[in-house]
Amino acid sequence: MSTQEAITNWMSEVVEVPDEGGFPPCPFSKKAREDGKVNVVLVDNWNLIDRNIASFIEAGNRDAFVVASPDSDVTLQHIEGVVEYHQKKYAKDDVWLKLFHPDQEFPVAGIEHPVVVIVKLSRLNTEARKLEGLGYYDDWDHGYWRNHVGNRLKLDTD
């Protein structure tokens, strides 16, 4: 199975499957994937992710670019630095990056390779506010919520 197929399977078999509370890890993934609005892109060098971000911005009609690397040796520290740098750089352009890595404190099950999802910041924040109203974040550790949702909501471009 190719890395692209593995990522697509991970999305449909893990990321889109509801937990005991009825919510999947990513409530937006299934519809976007089924509507053909997700591109899965492979990279050899995470430091060149600007190219994928530019392609995402130019595409305009995509909900997400899922960028993955078959190199599972990329350290969490390295990829976190790359993602944080690009979050700061592109937030003003309504672009956000979400990292999934097998070594994260709260990893999403089944992740074997580093994966970065590129999405529109404004849409992500709009949907996050809806999820808040539905109780999606009620069981989240507060520090984790603040670092992964709360701080991002302050950057809204709307």
Order of alpha helices (4+ residues) and beta strands (2+ residues): alpha-alpha-beta-alpha-beta-alpha-beta-beta-alpha-alpha
